[in-house]
């Protein structure tokens, strides 16, 4: 491990804290997460199956854009 790894860990920790604060204070604004068209939800009497494929694709695109922007700025 080197100093660069430490910097990445600090940035990741700060990002997790910011995300946690956003979810804590604005949880009602995120009610659409997991309810997008294309998310698979099957509910039976004794079981539930949930596969949020559209939500995962949306988050993947968003994270890809954010990471690429950060890499270009640094």
LINJOSUL-V823575 format. One record per pair of residues at least 4 apart in sequence whose C-alpha atoms are under 8 Angstrom apart, sorted by the first residue. I is the first residue (numbers start at 0). J is the second residue. D is the distance in Angstrom with one decimal. If there is no record, write none. Layout:
i: [I & I]
j: [J & J]
d: [D & D]
//
This chain:
i: [0 & 0 & 1 & 2 & 3 & 4 & 5 & 6 & 7 & 8 & 9 & 10 & 11 & 12 & 13 & 14 & 15 & 16 & 17 & 18 & 19 & 20 & 21 & 21 & 22 & 22 & 25 & 26 & 30 & 31 & 32 & 33 & 33 & 33 & 33 & 34 & 34 & 34 & 35 & 35 & 35 & 36 & 37 & 37 & 37 & 38 & 38 & 38 & 38 & 38 & 38 & 39 & 39 & 39 & 39 & 39 & 40 & 40 & 40 & 40 & 40 & 41 & 41 & 41 & 42 & 42 & 42 & 43 & 51 & 52 & 53 & 54 & 55 & 56 & 57 & 58 & 59 & 60 & 61 & 62 & 63 & 64 & 65 & 66 & 67 & 68 & 69]
j: [4 & 5 & 5 & 6 & 7 & 8 & 9 & 10 & 11 & 12 & 13 & 14 & 15 & 16 & 17 & 18 & 19 & 20 & 21 & 22 & 23 & 24 & 25 & 26 & 26 & 29 & 29 & 30 & 34 & 35 & 54 & 38 & 51 & 53 & 54 & 38 & 51 & 54 & 51 & 53 & 54 & 53 & 51 & 52 & 53 & 49 & 50 & 51 & 52 & 53 & 54 & 48 & 49 & 50 & 51 & 52 & 47 & 48 & 49 & 50 & 51 & 47 & 48 & 49 & 46 & 47 & 48 & 47 & 55 & 56 & 57 & 58 & 59 & 60 & 61 & 62 & 63 & 64 & 65 & 66 & 67 & 68 & 69 & 70 & 71 & 72 & 73]
d: [6.2 & 7.9 & 6.9 & 6.5 & 6.4 & 6.3 & 6.2 & 6.2 & 6.1 & 6.1 & 6.2 & 6.2 & 6.2 & 6.2 & 6.2 & 6.1 & 6.0 & 6.2 & 6.2 & 6.2 & 6.0 & 6.2 & 5.6 & 7.5 & 4.9 & 7.7 & 7.0 & 7.1 & 7.8 & 6.7 & 6.6 & 6.7 & 5.7 & 8.0 & 5.8 & 6.4 & 7.8 & 7.9 & 8.0 & 6.3 & 6.5 & 6.9 & 7.5 & 6.5 & 5.3 & 7.7 & 6.0 & 4.3 & 5.2 & 5.4 & 7.0 & 7.9 & 5.7 & 5.0 & 5.9 & 7.1 & 7.6 & 5.8 & 4.5 & 6.4 & 7.9 & 5.8 & 5.1 & 6.4 & 6.1 & 4.4 & 6.3 & 6.0 & 6.2 & 6.2 & 6.2 & 6.2 & 6.0 & 6.2 & 6.2 & 6.0 & 6.0 & 6.2 & 6.2 & 6.0 & 6.1 & 6.1 & 6.2 & 6.1 & 6.2 & 6.2 & 6.1]
//
